[in-house]
Amino acid sequence: MKKQRRWIRQWLAFVGKDKLQTFQDNFAKTYGVSLIFTDLDGLPLTVGSNNNLFCFTIEKEHASRCQENFQLTANMMLTGKPFTHVCPFGITCVYVPVYFNNCLTAFAAIGGLTADNSQIPGNLQERFHIVNYRAEKIKEIMVLLDSFLRLLNMSLFLKNDKTSKKESRLPLRMREDGISLREYDIIRLLCKGYSNKQIGQELFISETTVKTHISNILAKLNLHRRMQIVTRYYSENEMVDMMDRMQDEEE
């Protein structure tokens, strides 16, 4: 579970949460469906787009049955393959996996639509703005979204040997936290008591860039103050000299 959360953080950082939300909103608007990205436990990673009032009403009145239905789909999600599922109340849901670093990381969940011969009466479809698609069209939407999300399955391990060798020397805790080499540079200077300006001068980057890196580190670790970073990693700072020596040897 901890590893999955780490992949989620790194995937969201890679694609950009705002950009993902914009794509989700536009996709939902284009096809008239609801769409949301969730983790493998069904917890939301984005704000739902075009949420369907029909589903909201059903969930409110039949919470336990909807939970049982979700458990069924959750088990199917673990197969890591795209699939469609018709809920007990007639709504067709489409689930498309998100892979990052070749690991099953999250899912895109489409709802708010129904197929031909739906058990939902036409007047309710119109009242709740439920889109009716042919089965072929639903499959087309699923394949399109699956193809797009596969483009985002970037491997973090496709790096040159020198970079991989350096990262393998990072303290285990930092590697588990998903700390990059550049972030390591920031952290080791923080642990030495450097100010943002001094860090920028040392690494030949702007003070604004330093602040951005620190903000990203805080977000990754769910921390709020820079001193919390120092407290977390100060005992790891013995790695600094070793990393510096390794760099000198390579030069």
Long-range contacts (C-beta under 8 A, 24 or more apart in sequence): 2-176, 3-103, 4-39, 4-40, 4-103, 4-105, 5-39, 6-176, 6-177, 6-178, 7-100, 7-101, 7-103, 7-105, 8-39, 8-45, 8-105, 8-106, 9-178, 9-220, 10-100, 10-101, 10-156, 10-178, 11-98, 11-100, 11-105, 11-106, 11-152, 12-45, 13-216, 13-220, 14-100, 14-152, 14-154, 15-152, 17-46, 20-46, 21-46, 21-47, 21-49, 24-49, 24-108, 25-49, 25-50, 27-145, 31-113, 31-131, 31-141, 32-112, 32-113, 32-129, 32-131, 33-110, 33-111, 33-112, 33-113, 33-131, 33-141, 34-110, 34-111, 34-112, 35-108, 35-109, 35-110, 35-111, 36-108, 36-109, 37-98, 37-106, 37-107, 37-108, 37-109, 38-106, 38-107, 38-109, 39-105, 39-106, 39-107, 40-74, 40-77, 40-78, 40-104, 40-106, 40-107, 41-74, 42-70, 42-74, 45-106, 50-112, 51-112, 52-91, 52-111, 52-112, 52-128, 52-129, 52-130, 53-128, 53-129, 54-91, 54-112, 54-120, 54-124, 54-128, 54-130, 55-91, 55-111, 55-112, 57-128, 58-89, 58-91, 62-89, 77-107, 78-104, 80-104, 82-142, 82-143, 82-145, 82-146, 84-138, 84-139, 84-142, 86-115, 89-119, 89-120, 90-114, 90-118, 90-119, 90-120, 91-120, 91-130, 92-118, 92-133, 92-138, 94-138, 94-141, 94-142, 94-145, 96-142, 96-145, 96-146, 96-149, 97-146, 97-149, 98-149, 98-152, 99-149, 99-150, 99-153, 100-152, 100-153, 100-154, 101-153, 101-154, 101-155, 101-156, 101-157, 102-153, 102-155, 108-145, 108-149, 110-141, 110-142, 110-145, 113-138, 162-250, 166-243, 166-246, 166-247, 169-239, 169-242, 169-243, 169-246, 170-239, 170-243, 171-233, 171-236, 171-239, 173-233, 173-236, 174-233, 174-236, 177-220, 177-221, 178-220, 179-217, 179-220, 182-213, 183-213, 183-216, 183-217, 184-243, 186-210, 186-213, 186-214, 186-217, 187-217, 187-229, 187-233, 188-237, 188-239, 188-240, 188-243, 190-214, 190-226, 190-229, 190-230, 191-230, 191-233, 191-234, 191-237, 191-240, 192-237, 192-240
